[in-house]
């Protein structure tokens, strides 16, 4: 019998647990350890953040689903990693601490044969002074709790503008010089603008995009050259067209370093320190590793064998200039090279480098997006990891002796992003962008900005909005492991 422990129950962790349980017989134990009691479909937090969906529309309790399907579950947080076991027990384990109920504060050592670290990122609001969500008129939509508060504050501002007739300012984008997830902020700004139109206050509110991107439409992927109808255009041109059509202003190359009451302080690439005032802001924080520690069997610190901020996997982490970066640097199996029974799919793995070109301000400050690994890549990499563990278990061989046949690099993986403004069947405008590969391959696609134009395209219209709604319900159905859920792709 083998025991697979999965840390985290987000898209990557939940996907891994689902596939492992479906494909492994009941004699093998699948255990999920997560501080969260609910699964949340994060992409739809955008709609919670404008009041068009409730928390119950985007989340559900994990324990009943896991119990029904024979998956173990503990609501706890990871304390430390012990991949060699201890001086008295050779079995590797993770130390966790319970955070709920009568067991809160109690620690337990959980042994494993295979470990999947799907803990995702720490939402590092603390790396930007004053960015704590719900303070200084700045909010977040990274969790459904954050999104509820953002919606309440947004509609309070709308009510104030309607009653007083006074002008207001809204600022949406990134709240740190190295923040990622520009796509979520992009979708939110479109939904907020739509909400202002709905309540007839659009002419009274200035809406501004602020981002660490060098160009619009970078999204942490160095932008895209894409097909749009019968034409080919840059993603920057497409986003500029969308913003200009809606009267949205933009500030680029901005590294926000402090938030005060109704004001952000930022540094730009020219080295200038500037401020921007607002009455409501939604700013995406930096993502960081959780600061986990790892120890060998005699309790020596071996954190650097497992972590480089996020978890070390089969990537090329050697320092080299931007011009020498390539798709071959990116991991394919998400397996830790020092401990072959540990894997890290999704946001939990340490990227070898940025995807967007690194840029520094004239003061030497890094101002450019970190690489995105959310959504579709999280699900795909989790399935790759699960299939390799399944094959290894079924082979009966030790994990270090088995060749991993399931591979998938972000350098040969595509992703789709749909930013939908509005909610309901008859209103809404979806802006769809599909890119392949995520990490541009400038050798293979020399003349098309590193992307295959047959698979990299954009579109706008009601159909894209319908697709976003369809995906919302389809992926929640899949996550609840309802009949034939596995037929829905990652």
N, C-alpha and C positions, 0 to 999 in steps of 0.2 A: 504494500500500500504506500502511496506517495501523498504528501501533504503540500499543497500549494497555498501560500499566504499572499494575499493581495493587500497592499497598503493604499487606501484611497478608494472612493466609490464615485468618482466623477466619470466623465465619458470613457477615459482609458481604463480605469479600474473596473468599472461596471461591465464594460464590453469584455474585458478579459475574463471576469468571473462567469459571465453568461456563456461564453464559448467553451470554457474549460468544463463547466458543469454539463453542458449538452453533449460533449464529445468523450468525456471520461466516465467510466463506470462508477457506481456508487461506493465501491471500496476505497476510492481515492477521495481524500478530504480537500474541499475548497473552502477557504476561510477568508472573509473580507474584514479588514480592520479600518475603520474610518471614524473621524471625529464627528461626522455629519450623520444625522439620523434620516435625512431625506435625500433622495436623488433630485437634482434639479437640471432641467434642460436649459442650460445657460444662454444659448442664442435667443431664447424668447424672453429673457429678462428685460430686453429692450421694451417689449410691449407692457410689461409690468411697470416699467419706469415712466410710462406716459398714462397709466391707468386704464389701458385697454384690455389687460388680462389681470387675473388675480393670482396669488401664490399657488392656489390649488390647481390652476391651469398649467403650471410649469413644473410642478413637483409632486412627489408621492413618497410615502414612507418606505424605507428599504427593507426593514426586518420582515414584514409579511411576505414580500416577494421572495426574499432569500429563503425563508422558512418553507414556503410552498415548493421550491425547486431544489431543496437539499443543499443550500449554500450556507455555511456558518457565517455569523456576523457578530462583531464586537464593536461597540461604540467607544473608541479609545483613540488616543493620539500616540504617535511614535515618539519614543524618548531617545533610543540609541540602537545601533546596529552591531551585531556580534557574529560576523560571518564564519568564524572559526569555532564557535561555541565558547566554553570556558575551560578553566584548568581541571575541572571535575567532570565536564560533560562535553563530548566532541560535537554534539549536534548543534548546528548553527541556530541562532535565534535572534529575534528582535525584542527589545524591551518596550512595553507600551504602558500608558497610564490611562485609567478609566476617567471619564470626564462627566459622567451623568449618574444620577441616582445614588443609592447607598454605597456603591463601589467607587464613587468619585474620589480621586487622589490615590487610589491603590494601584500599584504597579504589578505587571505580570510579564514573565518571559515566555514568548511564544516561539516554539521551535518550528522549523520548516525543512522541507526538502528542496523546494523552489520558492523564490521570493520575487514578487513583482512589485517594484516601487512605482506606484501611480499616484503619488502624493501631490502632483501638480505644483503650482507655484505658491509662494507666500505673496499675498497682496501687500506689497511693501509701501504702504502709505507713509510709514515713518521715514522713508528716504527723502521725502519732500516735506519740509517744515510747514505745518499748518494744514496738511491735506487730509487729515482724518475725516472720513465721510460724515456729512451732517453738520460740520462746523464751518464757520467762515463763509456760509452760503455756497459751499462746494459739496457736491454729492457724487455718488458712484452708482453704477448698475452692474457691478461685478457679481453680486449675489442678489437673491430675490429680496432679502431684508434691506439691502442698500437701495434697491430699485423702488421699493414701497415708499421709502423716505424721499427719494428723488421725485417721484410722482406727486406726493403731497406738497412738496415745496414748489414744484413747477406750477401746479394748479392754484396754489396760493398766490403766486406771482401773477398769473393770468387774471385771477379775480381782482387783485389790486389794480392792475392796469385797466381793467374794464370799469372799475368803479371810480378811479381817480383820473383816468385819461392821461396819466404821466407816462413818459417814455421809459423803457427799461432795456437792459443789456443782458444777453445770454451768451455764455462762453462755453464751448464744448470741444474736447480733444484730449491731448495727453498732458499729464501732470508731472512728468519727469523727463529729463534729457535723454534717457535710454528706454522709455516706456515702449511697449508693443501693444497689440490689439487695437490698432487704428481702425480696423474694420467695424468693430463694435461701436466706437465713437462716431464713425461716419453714419452708421445706420441710425444711431440715436439722434444725431443732429437733424437728419431728414424727418424723423418722426416728431421731434419737437417742433420743427417748422410747420409740419402738417397740423399739429395741435393748435398752434397759434392761428393758423388760417381758419380752423374749425370754429374757434371761439371769437373770430373777427377782431383780433388784436395784432395781426401780423404787421400792420403799418405803424404800430406803436413800439415794436420791439426790434432792436438791432441784434442780429444773430451772427456770431463770429466763430470760426474754426481756428483752433490753435494747435500746432503739432510740431514735433521734432523732425518731421519729414523735410527733406530738401525740396521735394516737389510734391504737389498734390498727387494722390493715387499711388504713392510709394508702398504703403501698407506693410512696410517691413520686408518687402520682397523685391526691392530695387525697381519697383514699377513694372509695367507690362506694356508690350506692344500687342494689341489685340485686334481682332476683326469685329467690326460693328456694322451689321448689314452688309453692304457691298463695299465698304471702305475699311481701311486699316488706320488705326489711330493709337496714340499713347494713352495709357490709363490716366495720365495727368490731364490730358485734353478732355477726356470723358468726365472726370470729376469736376474740372473747372466749368464745363458746360452745365453740369447739374447744379453746382453752387451759384453760378451766374444767373441761371434761370429762376432760382429761388431767392435771389438777393442775399446770399450768405457771403460774408467777407471771410478772408483767411489771413492767418499769420503763420509763416513757415520757418523752419530752422530754429524753433524756440525751445530752449531747455528751461522749463519751469523749475525753480529751486525753492520757492516759498509762496505760501498762500496766506494772505491776511483777510480780514473781514471785507469781502466784496472786492478783492484785488489780488491779481497774481503778479509775482515778480519773476522775470525770466531773462535769460541771456541768449542773444542770437549769435549766429555764426560770424558776424562781423565783430563780435566781442563787446557789443553794446549791452548795457543793462537797462531793461525797460519794464514798464508796468502796464497792465490792462485791467480796467475796472469792470465789474459785472454785478448783476442782481441775482443771478443764478448761474451756477457752473456745474458741469459734469466732466470730471477729469480722470482719465484712466491712470492708475498708479504704475510704478515700476513693478515688475515681477522678479522675485528672487528665490533662491533656494531657501529651505526651512532652517538651515544651520544645524543639520543633524550631525552627530558625532558617531564614529565607528571605532571599535576596539578589537584587538586580537584576543587569543585565548588566555593570555596572562595580563590582560587589561592595558596593553600599550595602545596609544592613540594611532589608529591607521586610517583616519578620516580621509587623507589624501589619496588612498587607494580606491575609495568609493566616490568621493565627491570633488567636484570642481565648481562649487556653488550648487549646481544641480548634479545629478549622478553621472559618473563617467561610464561611457559605453564604448562600442567598437567604432569610434570616430578617430580622425587624425587631428589631435590637439596640438600638434607642433606649431610653434610660432613661425609665421611666414608672411610676407607682404601680400596685400590685397590682390595684386596682379597674379599671384601664384595659387590663390584659392580655387578650388574646383569642386564639382559635385562628388568626386571620389572621396572628399574629406568627410562626407556625411555618413552616419551609421546605417547599417542594413539590418542588423539583428537585435540591436538595443540590449546587448548582453555585456555585463561588466567583464573586462578582460582579466581581472585578478580573481574574481569569484564567479565561475561559470554558471552557477545556479541562481544568479541574481540578474534581473532584467529591469529596464526602466523605459516604458513607452510614454508617448504623449509629452506633456510639458516637463515631466520629471527628468528627462535626459539633458545633459549639458550639450548645447550645440557647439560645434568646433569653431565657429566664427559667425559673424553677422551675415545676412544675405544682402542687405543694403550696403552701399559703399560707406565705409566709416568716414566721418567728418568731425573735425575739431574746430571749435571757435578760435578766434585769434588769441584768446586767453588760454588755450590748451584744453578746453572742456569738450569731452565727447558729446556730440549732439547728433544722434541718429537712432533709428528704431532697432530694437532687438528683434531677432527672428521669431515669427509666429509659429506655434505648434499646436494651436487649439483646434477644436471641432473635428473636421474630417481626418486630418493627420493623426489625431489622438486615437480615434477609433481604428484606423487602419493599422497603426503600429501596435496597438494592443492585440489585435487579431493575429498579427505576425508572431508576436511573443507567445501568445496562447498556443498557436499551432506548433511552434517549435517545442514547447514544453510537453504538449500532448504526444508528439512523435517520440521525444526522448523517453517519456514514461512508458509508452507502449513498446519501445525497443528493449527495455529492461537494462539498458547500459547506463553507466554514470554520466552525468551531464557534461563533464569535461571531455568525454570520449566520443561524443556524438557530433557529427557534422550537421549544422543547422541548414536545412533546405529552404525554409521560408524566409525570404528577404524582401526588403522594400525600403529604398532610400528616398528621402524627400527630393533627391535629384532625379528620380524617375517616377515620382508620384504627383498626381494632380490634385487640385482642390477647387471647390466651388464656393462662392460667397454670394449670398443674396441679401441685399439691403432693401427691406420693404417698409415703405412709409404708409401708414394707415392700417385699418383692421376691418375685416368683414369681406363678404364676397363681391360686393359691388363697388367698393372704393379702395383705393390703394395703388401704389406705383412701385413695382419691384425693379431694382437695378441689379442685374445679375452679371457676375464676372466669374469666369472659369479660367484657371491657369494650369498649364502643364509645360514643364515640371515646376514644382514650387520653388526649388533652388534652380535658378537659371543655368542652363548648360551652354556656355558661350562657344564651346568647341563644336558641339553637334548642331546648334542653331545659331550660326555665326551672324546671319543677316536679319534675324528677327528677335533681337534682344534676349537671346538665350531660351526662347520659348517656341513651341510648336503651334503655329497659328491655326492649324486645323482643330486644336483642342484648347486654344486660348482665345476667348471671345467675350463680348459684352452685349447686353441687351437691356432695354427698358420698356416697362409697360405693365398693364394689369396682369398679364399672364405670369410674370415673375412674382408678383404678389401672391397669386394663387398657389404657385409652386412653394413659396415660403410657408404658407399656411398648411399645405399638404405635408411638407417635411416636418413641421411642428407636430402634427398628429401622428405621422408615421413613426418618427423616432421616439415619441413617448410610448407608443404601442410596442415598439421593439424593446425599449428599456424595461417595460413591465413584463416582458417575456411572455407575451400572449401567444396563442396558437400560431405556429409558423413564423415567429418573429425573425428567425435567422434568414428568411428569404429577403428581408429588407437589407440592402447593402450598407456598409459603414459610411 
